[in-house]
């Protein structure tokens, strides 16, 4: 995952413990309690966590989840935050990867009341704190951080500030489909009749050189979208990309 500062300001001092710029606090491992578990599909799980001494996140940031075996072996993966900063809980969307040792455990084993080691929030580059319009484009589970941005925009009373376009193979495989549809997102479903695609024409309709673009998805998806955006006149320096993929 990418990490850099956006330069966007919150109305709290940078050194405020638990505030959104408390880097020292965000670096600590904590035992988070699993409050809610939902399975929106066979290949995904939504976890809502109560994180003690939580550091407030910026929309677009992520958490690292670490699993520890009795013999001391550990495995960890990063998952974007889908909840707004004002939510009392941290919501993570986890796509189950075939043979994924972390995603498989989270999707199949974890139950409410369990504890998970987490560290975060992490990431300084791919964040949008609201207050200015932006463009957000996501593919598959890459919509998760964009949903966090959307929820924050709703909390601020300005959902129209976020211009959303998302893509998935089918509606059933699009995370948060109902929420995105209700927000007026442009939705492309590449394996459904008439589902459309985020092609050159669709991307050209989103372009605005004065806005920042938040682009999240697989390397293949983000590479294709970035090319279409630049070809349509979006300055490359205005595009912030978050790529994901299976980890060996």
Residue, then its C-alpha position, 0 to 999 in steps of 0.5 A: x500500500x502507498x504511503x505519503x502525506x496529502x497535506x489535507x488538514x484536520x481541525x486537531x493538532x498533529x500531536x494529539x493522542x488518538x488524533x488522525x495524525x498521531x503516527x506514533x499511536x498508529x504504529x502500535x499493535x493493539x488487540x481489537x475486539x471483533x464486534x460484528x461479522x457479516x458475509x456479503x458473499x461466499x468470497x468476502x467478509x466484513x469485520x467491524x472492530x472495536x480498537x482500544x485507544x484508537x487513532x482516528x483514521x483518514x478516509x482511504x487509510x488501511x489497517x494491518x491485521x496479524x495472525x499468530x499461531x501457537x508455535x509463534x508463526x505470524x502472517x499479516x495482511x493490509x485491509x482498507x478501512x470502509x468506515x467513516x472517521x466518525x464511526x465508533x468501529x473500524x470496518x474492514x472489507x476482506x476479500x477471500x483469496x484462494x489459499x490465502x492464509x489470512x483472508x481464509x481465516x478471517x472469512x471462515x473462522x473469526x466470530x464476534x467476541x474474538x480478538x485480532x492484532x491490528x496496527x493502524x491506521x496507515x497511509x498518508x498518500x491515498x487519503x481524502x478528508x473531504x471539503x473539496x470535490x474529488x473523483x474516485x474510481x474503484x474495481x472489485x474490492x478496491x471500492x472499500x476505501x472509496x466507500x469510507x470516503x463516501x460515508x465521510x462525505x455523507x457525514x459532512x453533508x456533502x456526498x456530491x463532493x465525491x464523483x464515483x465510478x466503480x467496476x466489478x464482474x457482476x453486481x453480486x461481486x461488487x462490495x457495497x453495491x446498494x450503498x454505491x447505487x444509492x449514492x449515484x455511482x456509475x456502476x459497470x458490471x462487465x459480465x452482466x448483459x448491458x452492464x457496460x464497462x469503464x471504457x474511454x467514453x465513460x472515463x472521459x465523462x469523469x475527467x476534471x483537471x482541477x480535481x484529484x483522482x483516487x484510483x483503487x483496484x488490481x494492478x491490471x485495473x488501475x493500470x488501464x484506468x490510469x492510461x484512460x484518464x491521462x489520455x482523456x486529459x487528466x494530469x498524471x500528477x493528480x492521480x493517486x493510485x492504490x494497488x492491491x493483489x494476492x500476497x505470497 
